Amino acid sequence: MALVYHQHEVVIVGAGGAGLMAALALRGRDVAVLSKLHPVRSHTGAAQGGIGAALGNMEEDHWEWHMFDTVKGSDYLADQDAVEILAREAVETVMDLEHWGLPFSRTPEGKIAQRKFGGHTKEYGKEAVRRSCYAADRTGHMILQTCYQQGIRHQVKYYNEYMVVELLVESGRTAGVVAVSIADGQLHVFHAKAVLFATGGFGRMYEVTSNAHALTGDGVAVAWQAGVPIEDMEFFQFHPTGIYRLGILITEGARGEGGKLLNGKGERFMERYAPSMLDLAPRDIISRCIYRELREGRGIHGQGYVHLDLTHLGAKVIHEKLPDITDFVRTYLGIDPVKEPIPVQPTAHYAMGGIPTDMWGRVVVDEKNKILPGFYAAGECACVSVHGANRLGTNSLVDILVFGRRAGRDIARYVGENEYPPLAPHAGEATGERLARLREGRNGSGGRAESVADLRETLQREMMEKASVFRTSGLLAQMSEKLFELRQRFQNVVIQDRSTVFNTDLMEALELGFLLDVAEATVAAALARSESRGAHFREDFPQRDDQNWLKHSLAYRGADGKIEFKYKPVTITRFEPKERKY
Ligand SMILES: Cc1cc2nc3c(=O)[nH]c(=O)nc-3n(C[C@H](O)[C@H](O)[C@H](O)COP(=O)(O)OP(=O)(O)OC[C@H]3O[C@@H](n4cnc5c(N)ncnc54)[C@H](O)[C@@H]3O)c2cc1C
């Protein structure tokens, strides 16, 4: 099949909050937004609880307090210069959303309403503060609709259901991407001066996850394959309250409104672990506490879950402030949260790690922050790093919009100053051949034919057992061997659908390859880091070790497939690392 060529000054890959915000910052330029989903199906639309900004609408608040909470929440691994930008620019970003028409929930006098969220405090840790701006429990949905509409208004060019599979780098400059059109299987080469990856997270490497099916780490893996390192992959956040077994998220906003966690004895167990913040301690801490309760036999009826109790909030609060999650619980569990507690367990939720960038979204490729010209990343696939070892709730929506916009602004500068890079005459052809082999069943080395679903299920189950909330060197080493085996078997994957039209079999095979990449980086980084910090908890090294590990990891894929690490220092400006107490 012949390739189809396009040329745009800027190619943005991903149409969640980060990609759309960058496109808006590039208004008036020649920008193409490629997305494997229709834009409003991006995972940003699933965000429930809110976006954090120190507006001070309900009580006194300051961006400095927001900055402090974010740094402490990150277990002191976040880069503080970047966190300062996040906390400062959050305020103007929320005001922009309001001016674009986002229907926030309101106070009686008409200001944007705010509620409590995990780890967000006043006066540097004194008590919980109302900082999360929300639109009931559909904040992300409203953000996505608002930004998409603004994009249409400003004539952004969308290529919907285009799946990017390769990043083109020519003579040390980014030259574009290769993408498959899902509708007809056609391969397209996009020649560009600048490329922004905003492809979201990769929670799908775990069995129980809050993440949509499409979150398979494509951008991170594609960048890695192009020689870019990936940062801090050992830090993957588990959110404490996923619906038992299903993983579907029950927003932390439910606890922000006063919901309580209870164990099988009916105890509010967080009183023992975080006497001051209780159920609003950060997620890494609560997830570990839930697992401790379960391990010690205090699950509900001895089973693998605890209860999230909202019954004391009353029907009015539940229906007005948490309508969507109420619906989920009724639909998926047949339980009415107004009358009964909800069975919950920790669910794989958020990737703190990703493609390393500076504060303008420019991708950096070594520990000295050397830039790869023309390549940018923003949103969950990127690592600035504002979340360090553990992200606070409501801070991702801030991150994607603040840094999406900053990336857009710097791209505008870059494309104004630079000509198109050269494009190799055979760009995309090798990828075309690889895809054709897969589709036509010519894949493999003649071994037993493997199915994508089998391999994916094994990967997700094993990652859950061996590389999730609690880790040990033994389990991680076993996982590493498992991944080696899965990688071998992946060479023999055969798909059933031979057609070119909406070939979801082919997409899933490609996504499985990406998941294997990000899982390999996660496990290798977790094995290397012999300390416990934020979401990375090593039972064999239970203490944080600032002496040796107050640093970011950069994972490189060597030519022989082996993973190697370099490390870079954490930027500390205002807050020296301290013990984290809540
Ligand atoms: C259930 C849930 C609730 C959440 N609630 C909150 C909350 O209340 N507050 C908060 O701050 N955070 C929340 N988060 C986290 C936050 O929503 C996400 O981290 C954030 O929205 C990610 O935005 P993004 O723009 O980086 O990516 P996404 O919104 O995930 O978008 C990724 C985009 O990349 C595209 N893409 C991916 N791969 C490819 C490819 N190969 N080719 C082309 N396109 C591709 C997709 O089509 C999509 O458009 C929540 C997350 C979940 C899962």
The ligand as an SDF file (V2000), in Angstrom:
LIG
                    3D

 53 58  0  0  0  0  0  0  0  0999 V2000
  -11.2690    7.7950   36.0370 C   0  0  0  0  0  0  0  0  0  0  0  0
  -10.2680    8.9080   36.1770 C   0  0  0  0  0  0  0  0  0  0  0  0
  -10.5730   10.0210   36.9530 C   0  0  0  0  0  0  0  0  0  0  0  0
   -9.6330   11.0560   37.0850 C   0  0  0  0  0  0  0  0  0  0  0  0
   -9.9580   12.1590   37.8410 N   0  0  0  0  0  0  0  0  0  0  0  0
   -9.0900   13.1910   37.9190 C   0  0  0  0  0  0  0  0  0  0  0  0
   -9.4330   14.3840   38.6240 C   0  0  0  0  0  0  0  0  0  0  0  0
  -10.5340   14.5470   39.1420 O   0  0  0  0  0  0  0  0  0  0  0  0
   -8.5100   15.3750   38.6880 N   0  0  0  0  0  0  0  0  0  0  0  0
   -7.2880   15.2690   38.1100 C   0  0  0  0  0  0  0  0  0  0  0  0
   -6.4880   16.1940   38.2020 O   0  0  0  0  0  0  0  0  0  0  0  0
   -6.9410   14.1420   37.4260 N   0  0  0  0  0  0  0  0  0  0  0  0
   -7.8180   13.1150   37.3080 C   0  0  0  0  0  0  0  0  0  0  0  0
   -7.4660   11.9950   36.5970 N   0  0  0  0  0  0  0  0  0  0  0  0
   -6.1990   11.9830   35.8410 C   0  0  0  0  0  0  0  0  0  0  0  0
   -6.3540   12.8270   34.5860 C   0  0  0  0  0  0  0  0  0  0  0  0
   -7.6670   12.7530   34.1150 O   0  0  0  0  0  0  0  0  0  0  0  0
   -5.4180   12.3600   33.4640 C   0  0  0  0  0  0  0  0  0  0  0  0
   -4.1260   12.2070   33.9550 O   0  0  0  0  0  0  0  0  0  0  0  0
   -5.4000   13.4150   32.3510 C   0  0  0  0  0  0  0  0  0  0  0  0
   -6.7070   13.7270   31.9530 O   0  0  0  0  0  0  0  0  0  0  0  0
   -4.5620   12.9690   31.1670 C   0  0  0  0  0  0  0  0  0  0  0  0
   -4.7270   13.9130   30.1350 O   0  0  0  0  0  0  0  0  0  0  0  0
   -3.8580   13.8450   28.8080 P   0  0  0  0  0  0  0  0  0  0  0  0
   -4.2720   14.9930   27.9680 O   0  0  0  0  0  0  0  0  0  0  0  0
   -2.4360   13.7160   29.1750 O   0  0  0  0  0  0  0  0  0  0  0  0
   -4.2640   12.4710   28.1310 O   0  0  0  0  0  0  0  0  0  0  0  0
   -5.7120   11.7600   27.7790 P   0  0  0  0  0  0  0  0  0  0  0  0
   -6.8620   12.6180   28.1570 O   0  0  0  0  0  0  0  0  0  0  0  0
   -5.6130   10.4220   28.3170 O   0  0  0  0  0  0  0  0  0  0  0  0
   -5.6610   11.7540   26.2170 O   0  0  0  0  0  0  0  0  0  0  0  0
   -4.7420   10.9630   25.4900 C   0  0  0  0  0  0  0  0  0  0  0  0
   -4.9450   11.2450   24.0230 C   0  0  0  0  0  0  0  0  0  0  0  0
   -3.9200   10.6040   23.2830 O   0  0  0  0  0  0  0  0  0  0  0  0
   -4.4590    9.9510   22.1780 C   0  0  0  0  0  0  0  0  0  0  0  0
   -3.5660    8.8400   21.8210 N   0  0  0  0  0  0  0  0  0  0  0  0
   -3.0470    7.8970   22.6290 C   0  0  0  0  0  0  0  0  0  0  0  0
   -2.2640    7.0540   21.9320 N   0  0  0  0  0  0  0  0  0  0  0  0
   -2.2660    7.5010   20.6570 C   0  0  0  0  0  0  0  0  0  0  0  0
   -1.6650    7.0650   19.4490 C   0  0  0  0  0  0  0  0  0  0  0  0
   -0.8840    5.9970   19.4020 N   0  0  0  0  0  0  0  0  0  0  0  0
   -1.9230    7.7650   18.3240 N   0  0  0  0  0  0  0  0  0  0  0  0
   -2.7420    8.8500   18.3300 C   0  0  0  0  0  0  0  0  0  0  0  0
   -3.3410    9.3040   19.4460 N   0  0  0  0  0  0  0  0  0  0  0  0
   -3.0970    8.6300   20.5840 C   0  0  0  0  0  0  0  0  0  0  0  0
   -5.8400    9.5200   22.6130 C   0  0  0  0  0  0  0  0  0  0  0  0
   -6.6900    9.3490   21.5010 O   0  0  0  0  0  0  0  0  0  0  0  0
   -6.2530   10.7230   23.4570 C   0  0  0  0  0  0  0  0  0  0  0  0
   -6.8150   11.7230   22.6370 O   0  0  0  0  0  0  0  0  0  0  0  0
   -8.3780   10.9610   36.4420 C   0  0  0  0  0  0  0  0  0  0  0  0
   -8.0790    9.8380   35.6670 C   0  0  0  0  0  0  0  0  0  0  0  0
   -9.0020    8.8240   35.5550 C   0  0  0  0  0  0  0  0  0  0  0  0
   -8.6130    7.6150   34.7510 C   0  0  0  0  0  0  0  0  0  0  0  0
  1  2  1  0
  2  3  1  0
  2 52  2  0
  3  4  2  0
  4  5  1  0
  4 50  1  0
  5  6  2  0
  6  7  1  0
  6 13  1  0
  7  8  2  0
  7  9  1  0
  9 10  1  0
 10 11  2  0
 10 12  1  0
 12 13  2  0
 13 14  1  0
 14 15  1  0
 14 50  1  0
 15 16  1  0
 16 17  1  0
 16 18  1  0
 18 19  1  0
 18 20  1  0
 20 21  1  0
 20 22  1  0
 22 23  1  0
 23 24  1  0
 24 25  2  0
 24 26  1  0
 24 27  1  0
 27 28  1  0
 28 29  2  0
 28 30  1  0
 28 31  1  0
 31 32  1  0
 32 33  1  0
 33 34  1  0
 33 48  1  0
 34 35  1  0
 35 36  1  0
 35 46  1  0
 36 37  1  0
 36 45  1  0
 37 38  2  0
 38 39  1  0
 39 40  1  0
 39 45  2  0
 40 41  1  0
 40 42  2  0
 42 43  1  0
 43 44  2  0
 44 45  1  0
 46 47  1  0
 46 48  1  0
 48 49  1  0
 50 51  2  0
 51 52  1  0
 52 53  1  0
M  END
$$$$
